Every structure is written in structure tokens, then in C-alpha cells.
Amino acid sequence: MTQLPAISLAAVPGRRLRTIELAKDIEQRGFQGIFGPSLGDSLSLCTAVALATSDIMIGTSITPIYTRNVTDFAQTAAFLHEVSEGRFRFGVGVSHAPAMSRMGITPGKPLGDMRQFVADMQATPRVGELPPIVLAALRDKMIQLAQEIGGGMVFANGVRSYMAHSLGNLSSETRARQDFFIGNMIPTCISEDREAAAAVNRKTLTSYAFLPNYRNYWRAAGYEEEMNGVEAALADKDYDRVPSCLSDRWLADTTLYGSASEVREGIEAWFDAGIKTPIIVPSSASGGQMQAIQEFFDLWD
């Protein structure tokens, strides 16, 4: 039997009610989960989806830890845990310095801040039971921290060929636990025009290549030449050169694109790599989010 992945769903202004209806459809089709990205208010989206569905796993992937008071987060997360009857996964992360600076927020030390955040969440009185707290992770130390204090971990734009190394930071007992979440957000574009689909994903990931933490991760994962090229382009302020530094080999290792059969096989490969919950982040070579989701649905029809 084919394993079904989860799907990333964003509530875009003007389409929020339609998005809730779409969530019901996703549940009826049997997909593993619905996860709201940091784009928009994913906690509000999760609340609405929790009340509109009955069985599907829901979660944030991710909510930045700096954008609200910890007590406020704890109250909302506990509310969601209760009304969803345990279906909610609270995915949190330190996000990225440029995104935070646009909000006037100065992040601290990722590991120390995350450890303190989880401790403060768990120490918040009179909120009720908390959901599993899933840590956004790329590098080894954050993965180890997720095992120590979290209820799981979620990658974004992880490298499939490097997963054996990354997941090797977890004990066999942790990896075997059904209640320990292991996910990855995977940019996906389905099209018979493979080059067009690749171009969509390359555009999606180019902005991440500007971020030092992603370059460091991808370099460690075996893409040193590509990251050196990106950094040379950035040093020259030749920003238009960055996409051409990102090789097809790297793109195929971090995203899914191409025909329906190629993408289905790629999803299976992510399961085989140890990702229990692949979270498909759909884009379309010929339309917007709704078109992309329909193309994703068509994979399974």
C-alpha cells in the first residue's frame, strides 16, 4: 500500500474560508497531515482546521519562537491540543535573522533559546496538557536537542542523501517511537515539463541559499562546490548568478519535481530515508497554490 505524505497549507488572504474547505478534502482523501508554514498565522489556521476535521494530524511547521510571549504560546498550543483531541503538533523554530529583523526582533543563540523556550512552555501554569513540541532542525546539535527535550523534529529543505547522517544523531529507541515526529518540508512541483518544474523549485530555494545557516548545512551535506559558488556570487554582489550555482544534483536531493511517477517514487524514497512524515510543499509550473494542490491530488487519483 502506498504511504501518503502530509501537505503544507497556507491560508492566503482572501482564500481563508476556501482553505478550510480544502483541509476537509485533504482529510477525506486520507493524507497523513496538514501543516501550516510560518507564512501567515499558522496557529489560527490550525485552530480552524482542528474544528473542521476529526482525524487528520495538524501542526505548524514552523512557528518562530520569538513572535509571541511564551505564556501566550502555551495557552494557544494547549487549547489546540485539547480541541483537536491530541492531533496537534506544535512545530517551533528560531527562524532566520533576516525574517526576524523585518519584525524588529533580534534572535539570540539558537540552541540556548530553544532549550529555554521549551522549558518555559512546560513551566507555564494552568494551561492544561501541552501538545508534542517539534523542533525545527537542520544541524546535528539541534537534532540532538530535539531528542533530549522535544516530541519530534522537522527539517525544511533537508538533503535526502544526508538523512542517514542526520538521523544517526537519534537513538534507535527514539527513531522507533511512534510518538516521536520526524518530518521534512519538501518543495514539490509536478509537471511533464521536467525543466519547467525544476526551474520552479530552484526559484523557491534560491532565497534560502542567501542564508548562512542553510549554506553551512548544504555544504556539510556534500554540496561544497555549489555553496562556494553561491558565496562567491554574493561577495561579487552578483545576486542573479546565485540560481545557476545550484546544481541539478543538489536540486534533486532537496526537492521533488517532474512527472507524477517521478514524484511518487521520490516521496517513497523520502519515507525510505527515515522521514516518517514527508510534508509536501506544492508549487505549480502553470498556476498558483490551488492549482499546485490539485496537481498533487491528481498524483493519487
C-alpha positions as CSV (number, residue, x, y, z in Angstrom):
1,M,0.0,0.0,0.0
2,T,1.3,3.4,-0.9
3,Q,2.2,5.6,2.0
4,L,0.6,9.0,1.8
5,P,2.5,12.1,2.9
6,A,1.3,15.2,4.6
7,I,0.8,18.6,2.9
8,S,1.7,22.1,3.7
9,L,-1.2,24.5,3.6
10,A,-1.1,28.3,3.9
11,A,-4.1,30.5,4.5
12,V,-3.7,33.2,1.9
13,P,-5.7,36.4,2.4
14,G,-9.0,36.3,0.5
15,R,-8.9,32.4,0.4
16,R,-9.1,31.5,4.0
17,L,-12.5,30.0,4.0
18,R,-11.7,28.1,0.8
19,T,-8.6,26.8,2.5
20,I,-10.6,25.4,5.4
21,E,-12.8,23.6,2.9
22,L,-9.7,22.3,1.2
23,A,-8.4,20.9,4.5
24,K,-11.6,18.8,4.8
25,D,-10.9,17.4,1.3
26,I,-7.3,16.6,2.3
27,E,-8.6,14.7,5.3
28,Q,-11.2,12.8,3.3
29,R,-8.5,11.8,0.8
30,G,-6.5,10.1,3.6
31,F,-3.4,12.2,3.7
32,Q,-1.2,12.0,6.7
33,G,-1.4,15.5,7.9
34,I,-1.9,19.3,7.3
35,F,0.9,21.6,8.3
36,G,0.9,25.4,8.3
37,P,4.1,27.2,7.4
38,S,5.5,30.3,9.1
39,L,3.8,32.3,6.2
40,G,0.8,33.9,7.9
41,D,-0.8,32.9,11.2
42,S,-0.5,29.1,11.1
43,L,-1.8,28.8,14.6
44,S,-5.1,30.3,13.6
45,L,-5.2,28.1,10.6
46,C,-4.6,25.0,12.8
47,T,-7.4,26.1,15.1
48,A,-9.8,26.4,12.2
49,V,-8.7,23.1,10.7
50,A,-8.9,21.3,14.1
51,L,-12.6,22.3,14.4
52,A,-13.4,21.5,10.7
53,T,-11.8,18.0,10.8
54,S,-11.9,15.0,13.0
55,D,-9.0,12.6,12.3
56,I,-6.1,14.1,10.4
57,M,-2.9,15.2,12.1
58,I,-2.4,19.0,12.1
59,G,0.6,21.2,13.0
60,T,2.8,24.2,12.5
61,S,6.0,23.8,10.5
62,I,7.0,26.1,11.9
63,T,6.1,28.9,14.2
64,P,9.0,31.2,15.1
65,I,9.6,31.2,18.9
66,Y,10.3,35.0,19.1
67,T,7.0,36.3,17.8
68,R,4.8,35.9,20.9
69,N,5.1,35.7,24.7
70,V,5.8,32.1,25.8
71,T,2.7,32.1,28.1
72,D,0.6,33.1,25.1
73,F,2.1,30.3,23.0
74,A,1.5,27.8,25.8
75,Q,-2.2,28.8,26.2
76,T,-2.8,28.6,22.4
77,A,-0.9,25.3,22.0
78,A,-2.7,23.7,24.9
79,F,-6.1,24.9,23.6
80,L,-5.3,23.3,20.2
81,H,-4.1,20.1,21.8
82,E,-7.4,19.8,23.7
83,V,-9.8,20.7,20.9
84,S,-8.0,18.6,18.4
85,E,-8.1,15.6,20.8
86,G,-4.3,15.2,20.5
87,R,-3.9,15.6,16.8
88,F,-1.8,18.9,17.0
89,R,2.0,19.0,16.7
90,F,3.5,22.4,17.7
91,G,6.4,22.9,15.4
92,V,8.7,25.7,16.5
93,G,12.0,27.1,15.3
94,V,14.3,30.1,15.6
95,S,13.5,31.1,12.0
96,H,16.2,33.2,10.2
97,A,17.8,36.5,11.2
98,P,16.6,38.5,8.1
99,A,12.9,37.4,8.7
100,M,13.2,38.3,12.4
101,S,14.9,41.7,11.7
102,R,12.0,42.7,9.5
103,M,9.8,42.4,12.6
104,G,12.3,44.3,14.7
105,I,13.3,41.1,16.6
106,T,16.9,40.3,17.5
107,P,17.3,36.5,17.8
108,G,19.8,35.1,20.4
109,K,21.6,31.8,20.4
110,P,19.5,29.1,18.7
111,L,20.3,26.1,21.0
112,G,20.1,28.1,24.2
113,D,16.9,30.0,23.2
114,M,15.2,26.8,22.1
115,R,16.0,25.0,25.3
116,Q,14.7,27.9,27.3
117,F,11.6,28.2,25.2
118,V,10.6,24.6,25.7
119,A,11.4,24.8,29.5
120,D,9.3,27.9,29.8
121,M,6.4,26.4,27.8
122,Q,6.4,23.3,30.1
123,A,6.5,25.5,33.2
124,T,3.5,27.6,32.2
125,P,0.8,27.1,34.9
126,R,-2.9,26.5,34.5
127,V,-3.0,25.9,30.7
128,G,-3.7,22.1,30.7
129,E,-1.8,19.5,28.8
130,L,0.6,20.6,26.1
131,P,1.0,19.0,22.6
132,P,4.2,17.5,21.4
133,I,6.7,20.3,20.8
134,V,8.5,19.6,17.5
135,L,11.8,21.4,16.9
136,A,12.9,22.8,13.6
137,A,16.3,21.2,12.9
138,L,19.0,21.1,10.3
139,R,22.3,20.5,12.0
140,D,23.4,17.8,14.5
141,K,23.2,19.7,17.7
142,M,19.6,20.8,17.2
143,I,18.6,17.2,16.2
144,Q,20.2,16.0,19.5
145,L,18.3,18.7,21.4
146,A,15.0,17.6,19.8
147,Q,15.7,14.1,21.1
148,E,16.5,15.4,24.6
149,I,13.7,17.9,25.2
150,G,11.2,17.6,22.2
151,G,8.4,15.5,20.9
152,G,10.0,15.4,17.5
153,M,11.8,17.3,14.8
154,V,11.1,18.8,11.4
155,F,13.5,19.7,8.6
156,A,12.8,22.2,5.9
157,N,14.6,21.6,2.6
158,G,16.6,18.7,4.0
159,V,19.0,16.7,1.9
160,R,17.8,13.1,1.3
161,S,21.2,11.6,0.8
162,Y,22.4,13.1,4.1
163,M,19.5,11.8,6.2
164,A,21.3,8.7,7.3
165,H,23.9,11.0,8.9
166,S,21.3,13.4,10.4
167,L,19.0,10.7,11.8
168,G,22.1,8.9,13.1
169,N,22.1,11.5,15.8
170,L,19.0,9.8,17.2
171,S,19.0,6.6,19.3
172,S,17.3,3.6,17.8
173,E,14.8,3.8,20.6
174,T,13.9,7.4,19.6
175,R,13.6,6.5,15.9
176,A,11.3,3.6,16.7
177,R,9.0,5.6,18.9
178,Q,5.7,6.2,17.1
179,D,5.1,9.4,19.1
180,F,8.4,11.0,18.0
181,F,7.7,13.1,15.0
182,I,10.2,13.1,12.2
183,G,9.2,15.3,9.3
184,N,10.6,17.3,6.4
185,M,9.1,20.0,4.3
186,I,9.8,19.2,0.6
187,P,9.3,21.7,-2.2
188,T,7.4,19.9,-4.9
189,C,6.4,20.7,-8.5
190,I,4.6,18.1,-10.7
191,S,4.9,18.6,-14.4
192,E,5.7,16.6,-17.5
193,D,7.9,19.5,-18.4
194,R,10.7,18.5,-16.1
195,E,12.8,21.5,-16.8
196,A,10.0,23.9,-16.0
197,A,9.3,22.1,-12.8
198,A,13.0,22.2,-11.8
199,A,13.0,26.0,-12.5
200,V,10.1,26.5,-10.2
201,N,11.8,24.6,-7.3
202,R,15.2,26.3,-8.0
203,K,13.4,29.7,-7.7
204,T,11.7,28.6,-4.4
205,L,15.1,27.6,-2.9
206,T,17.2,30.4,-4.2
207,S,16.2,32.7,-1.3
208,Y,17.3,30.0,1.2
209,A,20.8,29.9,-0.4
210,F,21.2,33.5,0.8
211,L,21.0,32.3,4.4
212,P,24.3,31.3,6.0
213,N,22.7,28.5,8.2
214,Y,21.4,26.8,5.1
215,R,24.6,27.2,3.2
216,N,26.5,25.6,6.1
217,Y,24.0,22.7,6.2
218,W,24.1,22.1,2.5
219,R,27.9,22.3,2.5
220,A,28.1,19.7,5.2
221,A,25.7,17.5,3.3
222,G,28.1,17.3,0.4
223,Y,27.4,20.4,-1.7
224,E,30.6,22.4,-1.1
225,E,31.2,23.4,-4.7
226,E,27.6,24.8,-5.0
227,M,27.8,26.7,-1.8
228,N,31.3,28.1,-2.6
229,G,29.8,29.3,-5.9
230,V,26.9,31.0,-4.1
231,E,29.2,32.7,-1.7
232,A,31.4,34.0,-4.5
233,A,28.3,35.4,-6.2
234,L,27.2,37.1,-3.0
235,A,30.7,38.5,-2.5
236,D,30.5,40.0,-6.0
237,K,27.0,41.2,-5.4
238,D,26.0,39.3,-8.5
239,Y,22.8,38.0,-7.0
240,D,21.3,36.9,-10.3
241,R,24.2,34.4,-10.6
242,V,23.1,32.5,-7.4
243,P,20.5,30.2,-9.1
244,S,23.0,29.0,-11.6
245,C,25.3,27.9,-8.8
246,L,22.6,25.4,-7.5
247,S,23.2,22.2,-9.4
248,D,20.6,19.8,-10.7
249,R,22.1,17.1,-8.4
250,W,21.6,19.3,-5.4
251,L,18.0,20.2,-6.5
252,A,17.1,16.5,-6.9
253,D,18.4,15.8,-3.5
254,T,16.4,18.5,-1.7
255,T,13.2,18.8,-3.8
256,L,10.7,16.7,-5.8
257,Y,9.9,17.6,-9.4
258,G,9.0,16.1,-12.7
259,S,6.3,13.6,-13.8
260,A,3.7,12.1,-11.5
261,S,5.5,8.8,-11.4
262,E,8.8,10.5,-10.6
263,V,7.3,12.5,-7.7
264,R,5.5,9.5,-6.3
265,E,8.8,7.5,-6.4
266,G,10.5,10.4,-4.7
267,I,8.0,10.5,-1.9
268,E,8.6,6.8,-1.3
269,A,12.4,7.5,-1.3
270,W,11.9,10.1,1.5
271,F,10.0,7.5,3.6
272,D,12.8,5.0,2.9
273,A,15.3,7.6,4.1
274,G,13.7,7.7,7.5
275,I,11.3,10.7,7.2
276,K,8.1,9.4,8.8
277,T,6.1,12.5,7.7
278,P,7.2,14.0,4.4
279,I,5.4,17.4,4.2
280,I,4.8,18.3,0.5
281,V,5.1,22.0,-0.2
282,P,3.4,22.2,-3.6
283,S,4.1,24.7,-6.3
284,S,2.9,24.6,-9.9
285,A,4.6,25.4,-13.2
286,S,1.3,26.7,-14.6
287,G,-0.6,28.3,-11.7
288,G,-0.9,29.2,-8.0
289,Q,-1.3,27.2,-4.8
290,M,-4.8,25.9,-5.6
291,Q,-3.5,24.6,-9.0
292,A,-0.5,23.0,-7.3
293,I,-2.7,21.2,-4.8
294,Q,-4.9,19.9,-7.5
295,E,-1.9,18.6,-9.3
296,F,-0.8,16.9,-6.1
297,F,-4.3,15.4,-5.6
298,D,-4.1,14.0,-9.2
299,L,-1.0,12.0,-8.2
300,W,-3.2,9.7,-6.2
301,D,-6.4,9.6,-8.4
